[in-house]
Amino acid sequence: MSLHAISPSEIAPDIDRDAAGAIRVVSIPAGHPYVRSVTSASSVSVMPDPLPDGAPEGQWWPPVALDAEWIRAHSADADILHIHFGTESLTHDELVASLNAAHAAGWPIVFTVHDLVHPQLTDQRDYERQLDVLVPAADALLTLTHGAAAEIKRRWARPARVVAHPSLLSESLVESSLFAPADDADEVPDDSAVPFRIGMHLKDLRSNVDATAMVEALGAGLEVVVAAGIDAVAEVHLHHTVRDDVARDRVRALCAASDRITLVEHGRFTDDELIAELATLDVCVLPYGYGTHSGWLELCWDLAVPVVVPAVGFYAEQHIDDSVASFTAEPSGESLAHAVLTIAESPGATRAASAERELEMGRRREERFAQDDAVAAEHALIYRALLSERRS
Protein backbone atom coordinates (compact mmCIF):
# COMPACT_ATOMS: atom_id res chain seq x y z
CA MET A 1 0.00 0.00 0.00
CA SER A 2 1.39 3.41 -0.91
CA LEU A 3 1.57 5.66 2.11
CA HIS A 4 0.44 8.71 0.16
CA ALA A 5 -2.56 6.85 -1.22
CA ILE A 6 -4.13 6.59 2.24
CA SER A 7 -7.34 8.59 2.34
CA PRO A 8 -8.87 10.18 5.45
CA SER A 9 -11.79 7.74 5.22
CA GLU A 10 -9.36 4.87 5.87
CA ILE A 11 -8.26 6.31 9.21
CA ALA A 12 -9.88 4.26 11.95
CA PRO A 13 -10.38 5.80 15.40
CA ASP A 14 -7.60 3.50 16.62
CA ILE A 15 -5.90 0.19 15.93
CA ASP A 16 -6.39 -2.65 18.39
CA ARG A 17 -3.19 -3.16 20.38
CA ASP A 18 -3.84 -6.86 21.06
CA ALA A 19 -4.65 -7.63 17.44
CA ALA A 20 -1.81 -5.75 15.81
CA GLY A 21 0.80 -5.26 18.56
CA ALA A 22 2.04 -1.92 19.84
CA ILE A 23 4.06 0.18 17.42
CA ARG A 24 7.26 1.10 19.26
CA VAL A 25 8.41 4.56 18.27
CA VAL A 26 11.67 6.37 18.93
CA SER A 27 10.62 10.02 18.70
CA ILE A 28 13.03 12.94 18.52
CA PRO A 29 12.01 14.28 20.99
CA ALA A 30 9.54 12.18 23.00
CA GLY A 31 8.79 14.47 25.94
CA HIS A 32 7.08 17.32 24.09
CA PRO A 33 3.36 18.22 24.12
CA TYR A 34 3.12 18.04 20.32
CA VAL A 35 4.62 14.55 20.24
CA ARG A 36 2.56 13.29 23.16
CA SER A 37 -0.61 14.36 21.35
CA VAL A 38 0.14 12.90 17.91
CA THR A 39 1.29 9.58 19.41
CA SER A 40 -1.58 9.21 21.87
CA ALA A 41 -3.31 6.33 20.03
CA SER A 42 -3.39 3.25 22.25
CA SER A 43 -1.59 1.23 19.58
CA VAL A 44 1.50 3.46 19.74
CA SER A 45 4.19 3.24 22.40
CA VAL A 46 6.85 5.96 22.50
CA MET A 47 10.19 5.27 24.17
CA PRO A 48 11.09 7.95 26.74
CA ASP A 49 13.90 10.37 25.91
CA PRO A 50 17.26 9.02 27.09
CA LEU A 51 18.78 11.53 29.49
CA PRO A 52 21.95 13.22 28.18
CA ASP A 53 24.96 12.96 30.49
CA GLY A 54 24.70 15.52 33.26
CA ALA A 55 21.33 16.85 32.10
CA PRO A 56 18.50 17.53 34.57
CA GLU A 57 15.43 15.31 34.55
CA GLY A 58 13.13 16.14 31.64
CA GLN A 59 15.81 17.56 29.32
CA TRP A 60 15.90 15.75 25.98
CA TRP A 61 18.53 17.77 24.14
CA PRO A 62 20.99 17.01 22.69
CA PRO A 63 18.99 13.96 21.57
CA VAL A 64 20.80 10.82 22.71
CA ALA A 65 18.34 8.67 20.75
CA LEU A 66 19.63 10.17 17.51
CA ASP A 67 23.13 8.81 18.11
CA ALA A 68 24.17 6.01 15.74
CA GLU A 69 25.65 3.88 18.50
CA TRP A 70 22.53 4.25 20.64
CA ILE A 71 20.38 3.20 17.67
CA ARG A 72 22.49 0.11 17.05
CA ALA A 73 22.35 -0.81 20.73
CA HIS A 74 18.54 -0.48 20.79
CA SER A 75 17.74 -1.81 17.33
CA ALA A 76 15.53 -4.58 18.74
CA ASP A 77 13.65 -2.24 21.08
CA ALA A 78 11.78 -0.12 18.52
CA ASP A 79 10.05 -0.26 15.14
CA ILE A 80 10.02 3.33 13.85
CA LEU A 81 12.18 6.46 14.09
CA HIS A 82 10.16 9.68 13.97
CA ILE A 83 12.15 12.93 13.85
CA HIS A 84 10.47 16.22 14.72
CA PHE A 85 13.21 18.65 15.78
CA GLY A 86 16.51 18.81 17.64
CA THR A 87 18.81 17.71 14.82
CA GLU A 88 20.84 20.93 15.01
CA SER A 89 22.70 19.29 17.92
CA LEU A 90 24.36 16.91 15.42
CA THR A 91 26.99 17.50 12.77
CA HIS A 92 26.17 16.62 9.18
CA ASP A 93 28.20 13.41 9.36
CA GLU A 94 26.64 12.39 12.69
CA LEU A 95 23.16 12.85 11.24
CA VAL A 96 23.99 10.77 8.15
CA ALA A 97 25.41 8.01 10.36
CA SER A 98 22.29 8.03 12.56
CA LEU A 99 19.88 7.78 9.64
CA ASN A 100 21.95 4.97 8.12
CA ALA A 101 21.95 3.15 11.46
CA ALA A 102 18.15 3.47 11.71
CA HIS A 103 17.64 1.98 8.27
CA ALA A 104 20.18 -0.76 9.01
CA ALA A 105 18.16 -1.59 12.13
CA GLY A 106 15.07 -1.99 9.95
CA TRP A 107 13.41 1.17 11.26
CA PRO A 108 11.43 3.23 8.73
CA ILE A 109 12.11 6.95 9.23
CA VAL A 110 9.31 9.51 9.51
CA PHE A 111 10.23 13.19 9.42
CA THR A 112 7.74 15.91 10.31
CA VAL A 113 9.00 19.10 8.71
CA HIS A 114 8.10 21.65 11.35
CA ASP A 115 10.79 24.09 10.23
CA LEU A 116 12.01 24.81 6.73
CA VAL A 117 13.89 27.72 8.29
CA HIS A 118 15.27 27.12 11.78
CA PRO A 119 13.94 29.72 14.28
CA GLN A 120 16.87 29.28 16.68
CA LEU A 121 19.60 29.86 14.09
CA THR A 122 20.86 32.95 12.29
CA ASP A 123 23.11 31.12 9.84
CA GLN A 124 20.87 28.57 8.12
CA ARG A 125 23.53 26.84 5.99
CA ASP A 126 24.15 23.83 8.27
CA TYR A 127 20.42 23.33 8.82
CA GLU A 128 19.79 23.49 5.07
CA ARG A 129 22.42 20.75 4.62
CA GLN A 130 20.59 18.71 7.24
CA LEU A 131 17.29 19.11 5.40
CA ASP A 132 19.04 17.94 2.25
CA VAL A 133 19.84 14.73 4.15
CA LEU A 134 16.63 14.31 6.19
CA VAL A 135 14.02 14.93 3.49
CA PRO A 136 15.43 12.45 0.93
CA ALA A 137 16.21 9.82 3.60
CA ALA A 138 12.76 9.79 5.22
CA ASP A 139 10.37 7.02 4.29
CA ALA A 140 7.45 9.35 5.04
CA LEU A 141 7.28 13.12 5.25
CA LEU A 142 4.70 15.09 7.20
CA THR A 143 4.24 18.82 7.62
CA LEU A 144 1.67 21.26 8.99
CA THR A 145 0.51 23.40 6.06
CA HIS A 146 -0.11 23.03 2.34
CA GLY A 147 2.32 25.86 1.66
CA ALA A 148 5.12 24.00 3.41
CA ALA A 149 4.20 20.82 1.53
CA ALA A 150 4.40 22.72 -1.77
CA GLU A 151 7.83 24.08 -0.82
CA ILE A 152 9.04 20.57 0.07
CA LYS A 153 7.76 19.34 -3.28
CA ARG A 154 9.51 22.19 -5.08
CA ARG A 155 12.86 21.77 -3.33
CA TRP A 156 13.14 18.00 -3.06
CA ALA A 157 10.49 16.64 -5.45
CA ARG A 158 8.93 14.70 -2.59
CA PRO A 159 5.32 14.70 -1.39
CA ALA A 160 4.61 15.55 2.27
CA ARG A 161 1.39 14.65 4.02
CA VAL A 162 -0.29 17.64 5.70
CA VAL A 163 -1.43 16.95 9.27
CA ALA A 164 -3.07 19.43 11.60
CA HIS A 165 -1.22 20.81 14.62
CA PRO A 166 -2.69 19.43 17.85
CA SER A 167 -4.10 21.45 20.70
CA LEU A 168 -1.63 22.81 23.23
CA LEU A 169 -4.23 22.95 25.99
CA SER A 170 -4.79 19.78 27.94
CA GLU A 171 -8.33 18.80 28.88
CA SER A 172 -7.40 18.92 32.58
CA LEU A 173 -6.11 22.47 32.19
CA VAL A 174 -9.19 23.90 30.53
CA GLU A 175 -11.32 22.30 33.23
CA SER A 176 -9.16 23.81 35.98
CA SER A 177 -9.80 26.93 38.05
CA LEU A 178 -7.79 28.95 35.53
CA PHE A 179 -10.88 29.09 33.33
CA ALA A 180 -13.53 28.98 36.01
CA PRO A 181 -16.07 31.84 35.82
CA ALA A 182 -15.30 34.73 38.15
CA ASP A 183 -17.62 35.56 41.05
CA ASP A 184 -18.83 38.61 39.16
CA ALA A 185 -19.25 36.71 35.89
CA ASP A 186 -22.70 38.24 35.43
CA GLU A 187 -21.11 41.68 35.17
CA VAL A 188 -20.17 41.70 31.48
CA PRO A 189 -17.59 44.43 30.74
CA ASP A 190 -18.49 47.15 28.28
CA ASP A 191 -16.01 46.62 25.43
CA SER A 192 -16.32 50.21 24.32
CA ALA A 193 -14.98 51.38 27.69
CA VAL A 194 -12.00 49.02 27.73
CA PRO A 195 -8.91 49.82 25.61
CA PHE A 196 -8.20 47.34 22.84
CA ARG A 197 -5.25 45.40 24.27
CA ILE A 198 -2.43 44.25 21.97
CA GLY A 199 0.35 41.97 23.18
CA MET A 200 3.77 41.19 21.74
CA HIS A 201 6.00 38.62 23.44
CA LEU A 202 9.69 38.87 22.57
CA LYS A 203 10.73 36.31 25.22
CA ASP A 204 14.54 35.94 25.27
CA LEU A 205 15.10 37.44 21.80
CA ARG A 206 15.88 34.19 20.01
CA SER A 207 17.36 34.44 16.54
CA ASN A 208 14.17 34.81 14.52
CA VAL A 209 12.66 37.54 16.73
CA ASP A 210 13.07 40.79 14.78
CA ALA A 211 12.62 42.84 17.93
CA THR A 212 13.60 46.33 16.78
CA ALA A 213 11.61 46.27 13.54
CA MET A 214 8.56 44.71 15.19
CA VAL A 215 8.39 47.10 18.13
CA GLU A 216 8.99 50.07 15.82
CA ALA A 217 6.12 48.90 13.59
CA LEU A 218 3.95 48.35 16.67
CA GLY A 219 4.53 51.87 17.98
CA ALA A 220 3.75 53.48 14.62
CA GLY A 221 0.85 51.11 13.97
CA LEU A 222 -0.78 51.99 17.28
CA GLU A 223 -1.06 55.61 16.19
CA VAL A 224 -2.78 54.53 12.96
CA VAL A 225 -5.19 52.29 14.88
CA VAL A 226 -6.03 55.09 17.32
CA ALA A 227 -6.57 57.53 14.44
CA ALA A 228 -9.06 55.01 13.01
CA GLY A 229 -11.14 55.37 16.16
CA ILE A 230 -9.98 52.43 18.31
CA ASP A 231 -8.56 53.19 21.75
CA ALA A 232 -5.65 50.74 21.61
CA VAL A 233 -2.75 50.06 23.99
CA ALA A 234 0.04 47.51 23.84
CA GLU A 235 2.21 45.48 26.18
CA VAL A 236 5.62 44.25 25.05
CA HIS A 237 6.97 41.35 27.10
CA LEU A 238 10.68 40.65 27.43
CA HIS A 239 12.60 38.17 29.56
CA HIS A 240 15.10 39.43 32.13
CA THR A 241 17.78 37.29 30.46
CA VAL A 242 18.06 37.78 26.71
CA ARG A 243 20.38 36.66 23.93
CA ASP A 244 20.93 40.13 22.46
CA ASP A 245 21.63 43.01 24.84
CA VAL A 246 21.81 45.57 22.03
CA ALA A 247 18.34 44.62 20.74
CA ARG A 248 17.00 44.75 24.31
CA ASP A 249 18.26 48.31 24.73
CA ARG A 250 16.63 49.33 21.46
CA VAL A 251 13.35 47.76 22.55
CA ARG A 252 13.49 49.65 25.84
CA ALA A 253 14.05 52.94 24.01
CA LEU A 254 11.25 52.34 21.50
CA CYS A 255 8.78 51.42 24.24
CA ALA A 256 9.76 54.44 26.32
CA ALA A 257 9.12 56.70 23.32
CA SER A 258 5.49 55.58 23.03
CA ASP A 259 2.83 56.58 25.53
CA ARG A 260 0.70 53.63 24.40
CA ILE A 261 3.26 50.83 24.91
CA THR A 262 4.10 49.33 28.29
CA LEU A 263 7.28 47.24 28.48
CA VAL A 264 7.06 44.34 30.94
CA GLU A 265 10.32 42.58 31.78
CA HIS A 266 10.00 39.33 33.69
CA GLY A 267 11.31 35.79 34.12
CA ARG A 268 10.14 32.93 31.97
CA PHE A 269 6.42 32.31 32.48
CA THR A 270 5.11 28.99 33.73
CA ASP A 271 2.54 27.42 31.40
CA ASP A 272 -0.31 28.66 33.61
CA GLU A 273 1.15 32.19 33.78
CA LEU A 274 1.58 32.33 30.00
CA ILE A 275 -1.96 31.12 29.33
CA ALA A 276 -3.43 33.54 31.86
CA GLU A 277 -1.52 36.43 30.26
CA LEU A 278 -2.48 35.54 26.69
CA ALA A 279 -6.13 35.24 27.69
CA THR A 280 -6.17 38.95 28.61
CA LEU A 281 -5.31 40.05 25.06
CA ASP A 282 -7.62 41.28 22.33
CA VAL A 283 -4.93 40.45 19.78
CA CYS A 284 -1.44 38.95 19.92
CA VAL A 285 1.24 40.08 17.45
CA LEU A 286 3.93 37.54 16.57
CA PRO A 287 7.35 39.25 16.28
CA TYR A 288 9.13 36.84 13.94
CA GLY A 289 11.38 37.97 11.12
CA TYR A 290 11.52 34.48 9.65
CA GLY A 291 10.25 30.99 10.36
CA THR A 292 7.85 28.35 9.11
CA HIS A 293 5.18 27.41 11.67
CA SER A 294 4.34 28.61 15.18
CA GLY A 295 3.26 26.73 18.28
CA TRP A 296 2.56 30.11 19.92
CA LEU A 297 -0.05 30.80 17.24
CA GLU A 298 -1.65 27.44 18.00
CA LEU A 299 -1.86 28.21 21.71
CA CYS A 300 -3.50 31.56 20.94
CA TRP A 301 -5.99 29.82 18.66
CA ASP A 302 -6.84 27.37 21.43
CA LEU A 303 -7.53 30.36 23.70
CA ALA A 304 -9.61 32.12 21.00
CA VAL A 305 -7.11 34.99 21.05
CA PRO A 306 -6.88 36.61 17.59
CA VAL A 307 -3.37 36.67 16.12
CA VAL A 308 -1.56 39.05 13.79
CA VAL A 309 1.26 37.18 12.07
CA PRO A 310 4.20 38.34 9.94
CA ALA A 311 3.87 37.59 6.24
CA VAL A 312 6.76 35.11 6.26
CA GLY A 313 6.85 31.35 6.32
CA PHE A 314 3.43 29.72 6.50
CA TYR A 315 2.05 31.16 9.74
CA ALA A 316 -1.02 32.57 8.03
CA GLU A 317 -1.92 29.11 6.68
CA GLN A 318 -2.10 27.42 10.08
CA HIS A 319 -5.62 28.75 10.62
CA ILE A 320 -7.38 30.38 7.72
CA ASP A 321 -10.16 32.24 9.47
CA ASP A 322 -10.99 35.78 10.53
CA SER A 323 -9.07 35.50 13.79
CA VAL A 324 -5.73 35.51 11.94
CA ALA A 325 -4.36 38.36 9.82
CA SER A 326 -0.88 38.97 8.40
CA PHE A 327 1.38 42.02 8.07
CA THR A 328 4.83 43.18 7.02
CA ALA A 329 7.02 44.97 9.56
CA GLU A 330 7.44 48.34 7.88
CA PRO A 331 8.49 51.43 9.91
CA SER A 332 5.26 53.28 9.08
CA GLY A 333 3.24 50.61 10.88
CA GLU A 334 0.58 50.80 8.17
CA SER A 335 0.59 47.08 7.43
CA LEU A 336 0.48 46.06 11.09
CA ALA A 337 -2.30 48.60 11.75
CA HIS A 338 -4.31 47.28 8.81
CA ALA A 339 -4.01 43.73 10.17
CA VAL A 340 -5.09 44.82 13.67
CA LEU A 341 -8.03 46.78 12.26
CA THR A 342 -9.03 43.78 10.14
CA ILE A 343 -9.12 41.68 13.30
CA ALA A 344 -10.93 44.33 15.34
CA GLU A 345 -13.64 44.67 12.70
CA SER A 346 -14.07 40.97 11.89
CA PRO A 347 -17.22 39.23 13.13
CA GLY A 348 -15.36 36.10 14.23
CA ALA A 349 -12.79 37.78 16.48
CA THR A 350 -13.52 38.01 20.20
CA ARG A 351 -12.62 40.46 22.96
CA ALA A 352 -10.87 39.36 26.13
CA ALA A 353 -13.11 38.46 29.10
CA SER A 354 -16.24 38.45 26.90
CA ALA A 355 -18.98 35.85 26.74
CA GLU A 356 -18.22 35.51 23.03
CA ARG A 357 -14.59 34.64 23.83
CA GLU A 358 -15.68 31.96 26.29
CA LEU A 359 -18.12 30.45 23.80
CA GLU A 360 -15.60 30.48 20.97
CA MET A 361 -12.97 28.88 23.14
CA GLY A 362 -15.40 26.10 24.03
CA ARG A 363 -16.27 25.56 20.37
CA ARG A 364 -12.61 25.36 19.42
CA ARG A 365 -11.88 23.00 22.29
CA GLU A 366 -14.48 20.54 21.01
CA GLU A 367 -13.14 20.87 17.47
CA ARG A 368 -9.58 20.32 18.64
CA PHE A 369 -10.29 17.25 20.73
CA ALA A 370 -12.01 15.53 17.81
CA GLN A 371 -9.23 16.62 15.45
CA ASP A 372 -6.50 15.49 17.83
CA ASP A 373 -7.99 12.00 18.04
CA ALA A 374 -8.05 11.82 14.24
CA VAL A 375 -4.46 13.05 13.93
CA ALA A 376 -3.21 10.50 16.48
CA ALA A 377 -5.06 7.75 14.57
CA GLU A 378 -3.56 9.04 11.33
CA HIS A 379 -0.04 8.78 12.77
CA ALA A 380 -0.73 5.22 13.92
CA LEU A 381 -1.99 4.32 10.45
CA ILE A 382 1.07 5.84 8.79
CA TYR A 383 3.37 3.90 11.10
CA ARG A 384 1.46 0.68 10.44
CA ALA A 385 1.58 1.22 6.66
CA LEU A 386 5.33 1.76 6.74
CA LEU A 387 5.88 -1.38 8.81
CA SER A 388 3.63 -3.35 6.48
CA GLU A 389 5.62 -2.15 3.46
CA ARG A 390 8.89 -3.03 5.21
CA ARG A 391 7.72 -6.58 5.91
CA SER A 392 6.21 -7.24 2.48
N, C-alpha and C positions, 0 to 999 in steps of 0.2 A: 504493500500500500504506500503510495506517495504521501509524504507528510503534508505537502502543500495542497493535496487534493481533499484533505479532511474538511468537511463542511460543518458549520455550527450545529446543524441538526443532528450530527453524529455524536455530539458531546453529551454523554450521559451525566446525570448529576454526580456520579461517583463510580468507581470500579471496585468490585468486591475484593477485599484484601485476602480472604480465605480462598477464593476461587483463583485469583490471579497472582497472589504473592505481592508483598510490599515492594515498591520500587525504591531502591536505596540510592539517594542522591547526595553527591558531594556538591554543595553550593558555595560559591565564592561571592559574598560571604553567606553564612547560614543565619547568624543572629542579627537580622535586620527586619524591621516591620514589613517591608515590601516582600521579602523572601518568605517570611512566615505566612503571609496571606496567600501568595500564589502557590505555595506547597502545602496548603492546609487540607487537601483531600485525604481521606483516611487511608487510601492506597499508597500514599507517598510517605516515605520516612527520610528525613534529612539528618545527616550526620552533624553533630555539633562542631563548631569551629575549634580546631586545635589551638591551644593557647601558645602564642609566640613566647620564646624564652624571655623571662623577666617582665612580661606584660601583666597588667592587672586583670582580674577576672572580668570577662565580658568584652575584652579587646580582641578583635579578629585580625587586625592588620599588624604587620604585613602577613598576607594569607599563607600560613604554613601548608594548607591543603593544596596549594598550587605549586608545591615544590616537587620536582620530578622524583626524588628519592622517596618522599612521603607517599606519592601515588603508587610507586612500585611496591612499597611495603604494605599498602592497603588495597592492592588490586582486587583481592577477593572479598572485600568488605562493602563494595558499592557497585552500582550498575551504570550510573550516569554522572557526568560532570556538567554542572550548569554554572556558567560564569556570568556574573552581573557587573561587578566593578571591583576595583582594588588591584588591577594588574599593573598599575604604575609603580608598584613596589618591586617589580621584577625587571631585569634587563631583557633586551630583545632575545638574547641567546637562552636565558633561563626560561622565558615564556615558550619559545619553540620546543625546548627540551620537555617542558611540562605537558604541552599538548601532545607531543609524540608519545610520552609515557602513558597518557590517558588512553590514546588509541591502541597502544600496545597492550594495555590492560583489558581491552575490549569494551571500554567505556565510550559510548557516543557522547559528543560534546554539543551542548546547547549554549548559545551565547545570546543574551538579551542586550541589545545595543541601546543602553540608556543614554550614552553620551557619544556623539560624533565629534564633539569638541569637549575637551576635558575641563570642567569648571575650576579645578584646583591648580591648573598649570597655566603659566604664561607662554612658555615655549612649547608648542604642540608637536614638534617634529618626532620625538620619541613615541608619543602616544599614537600619532598617525602610522608610524612603523608597526606598532602593536596591532592596530586595527587591520593593517595589511596582512598580518599573520592570523589574527583571530577570526575575521570574517570568512576568509577562504577555508580555514581549517574546521569550522563548526559544521556539524551535521544538521543542525537546525538553527535558524536565526529568528529571533523575536525582536520587536521594538514596540514603541508606544503610540506612534502616530503614523498616518499615511505619508506625510511629508518626509519623515525620517526613512520610511520604507522605500520611497522613491529615490532618495539620495543614496541609500545602500545599493539599490538596483543600478543606479547610474555609475557609481564608483567601482562596484565590484561585480556587477552583472549577476547578482544573487537575489533571490526573493527573500523577503523577511515577513513573517506573520505578524500582524498588528494585534496586540492584546491590550486591553484597558488597564490603566493604573488602578491598583486597589485602593480602598479607603485607608486613611491614616488615623482614623478614629476607631478605637476598639468599642465593642458594644458595651462593655462594662464601664468605659469612660463616659459615654454619652448618657448612661443611666445613673451616673454619679451625681453628687451634690453640686458639681461644677455647673450643671445645666438645669438644676432644680429651679422652679419659679421663685422669684423673690417674694417676701411677705407682702409687698405693695404691688404685686403683679397686676392688680386691677387698675392701677394708675398708669395708663399708657402715656408715654412722653409725647409731647407735641413736637414732631419733627421740625416744624418751621422755626421753633425756638431754640433748637439745638444745632450748633455749628456742624457742618459736614466734615467728618473727621477722616483724614487721609493718613495712612501709615506707610513708612518705608523702613525696612530693617536691613541695615548694612552688616550686622553681626561683626565678625572679626576681620572684615575687609579681605576676604579670600580673592584669589586672582581674577575671577570674572566679575567682581563687583566694581562697576565703573562709578565710584563714589562721587568724585568731583562733578562729573558731567550730569549725573542723575540728580544730585541735590541742587545744582544750579538750575536744571530744567524744572525741578519741583518748585523752587522759589519763584521763578518767573511764571510758571504755569498757574500757581496759586493766584497771582494778580489777575490773570486772564479769567480764571474761574469766578473770582469775586466780582470782576467787572460784568460778568454775565448774569449776576444776580444771586449767586450762591455764596452764603457765608461759610467759607471753608477755612480750616486750619489743618496743620500737619504736625505729626511727630516723627522725628528721625531717630531710630534706635541704633546704638553703637556699643559694642563690647568695650569693657575697660582695657582688655588686652587685644591689640590688633596686629596685623601683619605689616602694616604700612603706616608709619608715624606721620609721614609727610601728608598722605591723603587724609588722615585723621585731622590734622591741623587745618587743612583746607575745608573739610566738612564743618568743623567748629566755626570757622570764620563765616562761611556761607549761611549757616543757621543763625548766627548772631546778627547777620545783616538783614534778616527777615523778621518782621514782627508777627508773622503768621506761622513760623516754624519753631517748634520746641525740640531741642536736642536732649535725648535721654541716654545717658551712658550708664551701663550696668554690667553685671556678670552674665554669664550664659544662663538663659532661662531653663527651668525644668520644663518638661512637657506640659504640665498643668498650667504653669505660668505663661508659657507661650500661647497656649490655646485661649486662656482667659484674656490675654492682651489682644490677640487677633480678633476675638469676638466683639471687641469694643469699636472696631473700625467700620466705617461706611465704605471704604475702598482701600485696598492694599496695593502699593506700587512696587513691582519687582525691579531691583536696581542693577540688573545684569547687562554687561556689555557684550557678552557672548555666552553661548551654551546651547543646549539641545532640548532638554525637558526639565521640569521643575517639580520636586516633591512638595515644595512650599506652596506652589499654586494648587496642588491637589488638596493639601490641608485646608487652605482657604475655601476651596470649593465644598469640602465636607462641612465647613462651618457656615456656608451660604454667605461668605464674605466676598463681594465683587473684587475682581483683580484687574489691574492695568499692567500689561506685560510689554516688555520691549520687543520691537519687531525684528528679532533675531531668532535663530534656531527655529523650533517648532512649538514654542510655548502656546501660541494662540490656537494651535490645533488640539491641545489637550482637552479643552471643553469649548465647543463651538456653540455658545449661547450668549444671551445678552447680559451675562454677568462677567464677561471677559472682553476687554478691549485692548488694542495694542497701540504703541506710540514709538516715535524715535526721539532720542535724547538730544534735542537741539537747544541751544542757549536761550532762544526766545520763549521756550516753554509752550509754544502754540500746540504742538502735537500732543504733549502730555495733557494739556488742558482740554483739548478736544476729546481725548479718550476718557478723561474724568467726567466731562459733561455728558458724553454718550452714556456712560454708566448711570450718572445721576438722573438722566431723563428716561432711562429704559424701564419698561413696565416690569421686567423680571428681576431687577436688582432690588435689594432690601436694605433698609436702614438698621443700624445696630440697635439692639434692645427692643425691636418692634415685634408685634405679633406675626407680621408677615415673615420676618427673619426666622422666627421659631418654627412656623409652618413649613417654610421652604427647607430648613435644615432637616426637619423630620421626613419630608418627601425625599430629599436626597439620600438620607440615611437608608430608607427602605430600598431605593434604587441601587445603592452601593452594595448592600448586603446580598441582594439577589445577583448582582453583577459579579461580586467577589466569589461567590460560590461557583458561578459559571467559569470564571477565569481559572480557579483552582482545578476544576474538572478538566478544563482545556489543557492545562499543563500536564496533568496526569495522563491524558490521552496522547499528547505529543510524546511524552516519555515512553509510553507503552508502544506506540507506533515505531519509534526508533529501535527499541529493544526487539520488537518483532522483526524488523528489517535486518537487524544484526544477526538474528538467529536463523533467518531463512536462507 
